Amino acid sequence: MFNLRFRSPELSRLLSLGLLGLFALTAGAADKYSETPGTEGDGNFTIGPVYKIDPDLTDRGNPKGKVFGFSMPLANSKIFKGDDKTLDPVKKAVRKERKITVYVPAAYKDGTKAPLLIIHDGPGPLGSVRNALDNLAISKDPARTLPAFIAIAVENGGNDGKKSQRGLEYDTMSDRLARFINDEVLPAVLNNAEIKAAFPRLAFTENPWGRGVIGCSSGGAAALTMAWFRPDLFRRVIAYSGTFVDQQDDDAPEEAKFPLGAWEYHSGMKLIETSAQKPLRIFTHVSEKDIRPNDPEETYHNWVMAGQRTAAALKAKGYHYRFVFSQATGHCDRRVFDQTLADTLVWLWRGYHAD
């Protein structure tokens, strides 16, 4: 994050120690935050085969917030420039720029440090998230409410699977995506001229409990990976149809440590069970038909098995987790979002309060 160069090694050492002390104080302040969400909504749930949309995900006539959009050229990034050696840009094109869509709810008060929700793969579920915010950020029911978080939908770098920019960003077992969001996307949002004109004192909370991530498929795996590797930055996770399978690039440096990619969370290395419990709150989901037929490596690409094992590992380790199995549905099925997303968001943010 910092690249300090001084002529005096002693001055460099002292200033470095000062920065480390500052980071320690910041981390200590975050650790003093506490909440008591209870266990309501934790556990395993089966839904379907009949589905209906939750009214809180529809427009109920409440005050609307503001939507902003801008683009970030990949070439300007220090983390995801679009030229990684794992890519095959001939077969899997890389975007020149990624779109960022930001929703600031009407309930947000300019100048307060807002919680935030990162949405992977662009604005897919943003419409539903917006309606949930409009309806529940002003709710008087303490059991069904949301904080006035700011939703930031970040488009992926292009294409899908191994050798793609999206795959690099989402399926790689590292902290790269968390750093990219924290170090590049969030400052870009705060420095956007249009957003600054509307909200000149806009600020984000530094409390990692005030920072959530949602995604589907590889975006779901990426949500967990961001929080897993950087719980100091993100602690609330929503993963629909999560790709907790072996989809990491075979020539990625991370293969040396995590040879089966996200499969390692629940099988192989069993990272969830064998690692010290992290301060995370995690929603996962899998659909009944979340399976690739005729996959030559089906053992490491079975979405249903991976989803169930992930939930079992979270339970065994004592996490606050919520797992939904949806009957008669497919991969990233819209019907699942329409029925569950409001409940999922309410559960995810249960217990949160401004610090």
C-alpha positions, 0 to 999 in steps of 0.5 A, a space after each residue: 500500500 505504501 512505497 516509502 523511500 528515504 535517504 536515511 535508513 533510520 528515518 525510514 525505519 522509524 516512520 515504518 514503525 509509526 505506520 505499523 503502530 497506526 495500523 495496529 491502532 486501527 485494527 484495535 479499534 475495529 476489534 473493540 466493535 461488538 454485536 449480538 446477532 443471535 442465532 435466528 436464521 442460522 442453519 440449513 434450509 430447503 425451499 421450493 419447488 414453488 417460488 414467489 417474489 418477496 414483496 420487499 424486493 418490489 417497488 413499494 413506493 418508498 423514497 428512492 435513492 440515487 444511481 451513479 455509473 462510471 468506468 474504470 480502464 483495466 490498463 490503469 489498475 495496479 492489480 488487474 491490468 488485463 495482462 496476467 500471464 494466466 490469460 488467453 485473450 485470443 480465446 477469452 477476450 478481456 474488457 478494456 474497461 469495467 463498469 461501476 454502478 453505485 446506489 446511494 439509498 434515500 436513507 443515507 445521510 451525507 457525512 455519515 460513514 456508510 456500510 457498503 455491499 459489493 456486488 460482483 458481476 456488475 448490476 445483476 441483482 442491483 435492482 432487487 437490492 435497491 428495492 430491499 434498501 428502499 423498503 427495509 432501511 426505513 423499516 420500524 420492525 427491528 427484526 426486519 430491517 437493513 442499515 442504509 448501506 451503499 451498494 457498489 456493483 463491480 463488473 468483472 474483467 471479462 469472459 469466464 472460467 480458466 484462462 479468463 480475466 473473470 476467472 482470474 479475479 473470482 476463482 483465484 485463492 488469494 487476497 488480490 480481489 479484496 485489495 483491488 476493491 478496497 484499494 482501487 474501486 472504493 477510492 474511485 467511488 469516493 473521488 467520482 465527480 458526479 457522486 461528490 457533487 451529490 454527496 460531498 461528504 460521502 464516507 465509508 466505514 472502516 469497520 470490516 463488519 460494515 462491509 459485505 460482498 455478494 456474488 453468484 457462481 464464481 462471484 459467490 466463491 469470490 465473495 467468500 475468498 475476499 473475506 477469507 483472505 482479508 477479514 480485516 476488510 470484509 466480513 459479511 458474505 453472500 454466495 449464491 450457487 457458489 463455485 466452490 470447485 476446482 476452477 482456479 487457473 492451472 498455471 496460477 502461482 496460487 496453485 502451489 499452495 491451493 492446488 484444487 482452488 476453492 474446492 480446498 475450502 471444504 475438501 482436500 485441505 479442508 481449509 474451513 475446518 482446519 483453520 482458526 475460526 475467522 470473524 465472518 458471517 456467511 450465507 451460501 446456497 446451492 440449487 438442486 440442478 447446480 451440476 455440470 453433466 458429463 464433466 471429465 473432472 466431475 469430482 472436483 466440479 460438483 456444485 451440489 456436493 461442494 455447496 453441501 460440504 461447505 455448509 457442513 464445514 461452516 457448521 462444524 466450525 461454529 460459524 454464523 452461517 445460513 445455507 439454502 438448498 433450492 429444489 427444482 432450480 438451476 445455476 444462479 436461478 432468478 427465482 431463488 433470488 426473488 424469493 430469498 434475497 430480502 431474507 438473506 440481506 436481513 440475516 446478513 446484517 442482523 446485529 450490525 450497528 454504526 460504530 
